[in-house]
Every structure is written in structure tokens, then in C-alpha cells.
Amino acid sequence: PLEPVFTARDDGKAVFDLPESFYNEQYSDVKDDIGSRFGDGFEIRIPVRDLQKKPDLRFAQRLGKHSQFSLFNRVHQEIAARLIEIFLDAPNEDLFISTCAYCKDRVNPFLFQYCFSVAVQHRADTKNFPIKPIAETFPQNFVEPSVFQEARAESEVVTDQGTRRHIEIPRNYTASDREKEQRLAYFREDIGVNSHHWHWHLVYPGYGPMDIVKKDRRGELFYYMHHQILARYNTERFCNNLAKLRPLNNLRAPIPEGYFPKIMSSLNSRTYPGRNVNNVLADIDRDDTHLEISDMERWIDRIIAAIDKGYVNDSDGKEIPLDEKNGIDILGDIVECTSLSINPDYYGNLHNQGHNAISYCHDPEARFLEDFSVMGDVTTAMRDPVFYRWHGFIDSIFNRHKERLNPYGEKDLSFNGVVVNSLDVILTSANAPANHLLTYLERSDVNLAAGLDFGPRGNIYATFTHLQHAPFKYVIDVTNNRNMPLRGTCRIFLCPQSDERGTPLNLNEQRQLAIELDKFKVTLEPGVNHIQQISTKSSVTIPYERTFRPIGTNNQPKDQEELREFQFCGCGWPEHLLIPKGKAEGMHFDLFVMISDMIGDAVDQPEVPESLCNDSSSFCGLKDKLYPDKRSMGYPFDRRFTRETPSLQKLTETFSNMKMKDIIIKYNDVVVDKKK
Ligand code: CUO
């Protein structure tokens, strides 16, 4: 297939043959040379069709070509929505490619990349187009800049790709160990974490034509996916002897967490601005962003008041209840503020403007002509410790609503006739003791070639170090005491037992930190059933190969299946971070399993075949389908438990379809090369 992102193919032998009229004025003199920046001697010229009617792109000029593009910025959102519409409206694949080709050098590159990817994601005729992993297209947003100098040197000096050195991306380069938040850098700055976040927001755009924004339970998934990130982050903090994050609930208080990202913005060769310790948020008065902190405070008050009353008012003043079924979904869209918000004039644009306020707090009036910081961009926001504090606050708003709901009762939780007899986790390697999981550091490679502006011939690999764990499996014995097969959903969570000081957590604290590890359907035959599930099949993760293209595929997907994987299937938590780090001396966790009755779980739609990359559906849903689980996201831990259920132990003793196990995660401080 054509590769309409308009980079050279990896073999450097193809060039896109653009119609004369496509060349933007500044390139018209040099258009014959344009290909040469990709290498010499093209063997393939790929013709692009001329357009009868060229799109009028004046609306996009408000975002300069060298400016940063932010999905949180209202002006940028509107520009992106119009460009996406142009891309979606192209009547066929050929004209879509031509339209993209025409627009590519005329609009901001980040804007282009985002809108192009959204369009490819949502058009029926582009199912087989590759979307390059974002870390490969804009690697500057993911790795430290010195790597690029080395990459350039390597590509110039070593022409034989086989002997090229893999450039090392340094570890922990953003702060020293004087800064305690640095202990979490391996999580925040992980390439897989940040590309997942970018991809999630690509699959769930908040703005644009209604048919791509309005997806099943979108608002709820915004809540749940980010809630799970926080549960993971807080647990990871305990592993590193740090207290739970403090939600950023006072917009006037200094922010003690500083952050100096070091990475460069791809567009203007500057590093992203840093934020000093104890910076204070201020009103923003810049060309494309105007914001008063007091407005944000008003929105917060109104949202909280609505939650406490149990209903919101839509734009016509009608009362819409925040009930058990739809409340969280309605709130999700109001708080994030997507075009699905039922009353944006009144409830405002809280979450997005929070990103903006934080991302400009170093230069709120553009006095120093500084751009926004990493918090302004979904590709980079999760690097900053303040991301978790801001989302911690957003999450506390959702939790306030959840707290108001009645606790689940017997009929919501039980599964008549089903008894879980035992639950264990076992490493898949031989002779490992049961219920001990292992974590360590691993070095893996990412191909930077697509995103390097000097057009290296062939691939340039960088090696980065990330947390990894030994693969394991869940072994669950279940008895079905009825005389017919039963269908259910197996839900597996991991909960920390105690906080950073070793103080035990009660059930309500544990449930808020419960990390979803897996969720899968089971059929239970009468009698004893022996269930085994491998950790790599988790419903929240995608494999390494999805996040980064593996070495050996020459950066080209090998078949239709692999092509599909790079699109929707690029959304998903990185498998290497499935479980928390644990501690060197071992750290205890409660592993929890529940088998719920399919009668309450089933969604009215045909089963989705395995091949349709449904492997991260808990975080990302299913493409063009309903969310595959009818229960509230996070069930059974999304609501508080009654006083009669003070502990996980008590809960699992009360319900025979649940079980818990005390397990240990031990961190081994060694670095291992990824097996190729
Ligand atoms: Cu994903 Cu705030 O929504 O970054």
C-alpha cells in the first residue's frame, strides 16, 4: 500500500510524485530536489492524483507551522476538527491520499499527523493503512536529544546497517536522586506509557465530526482508563516508598513538583519548557489561550454541586439524573469536556483547561515567548509528575459521584452455584515457587528512522531500558455445582496491601487502588474446571511488538493482519508494565479473582473474533463495537462497600465466586537484554 505519511520508504528507493500544483510556494523552485533528502536514485515513483477542488486551508493558518499543537487547546481542537472533516469527506481512498498530500506541507506537522491518524483510524477504506507508532514518527518527543546527534553520526559514518551500533537512550536523565519524584521516572517517561496515552486519545477524539466522537460509553472510558493509570501510579509509588499522590485540588497553591523534561519539541528545535519548584498557576492571556483560574473554580463548584444533587442541567435547563447506568458517562464528557458535554457553557472545560493552565504556568502571558510544557500535549503529558496530581483531582470528582451510588448487593455480586476453590499465579519458567512474581529491567530497541529529519538510509535503532517482569500464568480452580454449563467473566485485579509506611489498607482504600490485570470470558462445565490464563493475554495490555515495530520487519507491516494491528491495536497499556515493580525484599499484594454471571455481563452484539485485536479492550474498547462488558467499568471495585464488608478477606469469604491470594512481587535490580 501507499504510505501517505510521505516519508521515504525504508529502502530509500521511493518518492511520491506530486502534481505540480501541490507544491507549496516555498518549495516550487526545489521540487525536483525534494526527493533527494531521502537518499539517491529512486526506483519507484508513486503518482499522486491531482485534485479538482483543493481544500481551502486558511482556517489552519492560525496554528503556525512551527507552533506546538495541543489537543487540549480549544482553538487547536477546532482547527483539527475541520481538517479531520476534510480528510473524512474525501470520497475514496485515492482522493483521500491526494488530499493528505496536498495538505501535508501546508499545515502544522503535528496537526497533520494527528488528523491524518484520526482519519485513517475512522475511514472504512483505510483499514489497511499503517499508522506509524508515534514514538517513531516524532521520536524527539520521547527520547533525550543527545541521542539524535549520535544517530546522525552513526547514519553518516556507518553505511552497512548490519554493523550499526544501537544508540543508548540514557536512563533517569531528567533529574538527580535529590528529587524524590525521580524514583518514578521509569514509569512516567516510559515510551510505551506515553505512546499508549497518545493512541488512546487518537481512538477517542474529544472533538471533531460527531460520528467519530460519539462512541459507546466514551465518557466512562475516559474516567476508567485514567483512573486505572492512577491506581497503577499510586501503587508504583508505594513500591518506591513514596506516599500516594496528592490531588491538585487547590488551583491557587504552589506546585512543589518541578519538572524539566529535556526532550525537544520536534517543530522548533527547542526543549520543552521546564517548571520550577513551587510555581503557581495564573490566569492565561496568550494569543490562542485565555483562561481565568476563577472560571475553573466556578466550573468545579458547579460540577461538584451537580454531583451532590444527583443531576446535571443540560443547555435547556432540563435535569438529567446522574444515575447508576449513565451518570459516569455523562460526567466523563462534561469534565473532560468533549463535544458530547451536555452543557459546556455552564460546566466549562475543566480537564482540558487544567492541562493548559499547568502547561503555561511558566509563561502565562507569553512574556518570554515560551511554548507550553509537556502537560500541553497528550504525547508527552504523562512524563510530568503534575499530570498525576491533576488527573488525581479529576478522578476525585468522578469518585465523589461513585461514592453516592448504592453499594453492590448480593444479586450484583454473587453467581449461584459457582465456587472458586483456589487461585494461584505461577511463573511460566520451570521450578519457580508459586505466587512469587519477578520484575527486573530490560533493554529493548526502538527504530527512530522514520522521525529523523536528516533522512538516514535504513534503520537507526536506539536502546532504552524499561521495567519488565517474568511472564506468568493464573491458575484458577472453579466448581460449577449446577448441572448445566455456565458462562461467566473472570475478572482479575491486583491490590496493594499496605501503603508506603507499611500501614495496612482497608477495603475502600484497596478498591480505589485495584489494578485490573485481566478480564476474560469462561465457560464452566458442571463439576471442577481448571482455568489457566497466560499473563501476556491480558485485556489491558498490548505486546511490545505493537508499541514498537520489531527489528526485522524493515518497518513495513508484513500482512493485512499486522497492518490492522498498527491502527486501533496500537492502543493498550504496555505489556512490560503489566504489574508493579514490587520491592527488592519482596512486596505483598492481594491478588483477587471474581467470576461474574454472564447474564449481567453480556452485551448484545456478536462475539468479536480474536483476530480483531481485542486484546486491550478493557482500556480501549473494541473498534466500531460496543464496549464488551455491560457492567460498570471497574466493577466490582468502582463502588464503595458497606461497613459489613470491611476487608477483601471478608468479601471473598462472603461470595463463593470470589477468591484472593497473598502474593509477592520481588524486584531484581539487573538489566537484561531483550531476547530477539
Ligand atoms: Cu489523557 Cu488529561 O486526558 O491526558
Residues whose N, C-alpha, C, O or C-beta is under 5 A from the ligand:
A	BS01	CUO	none
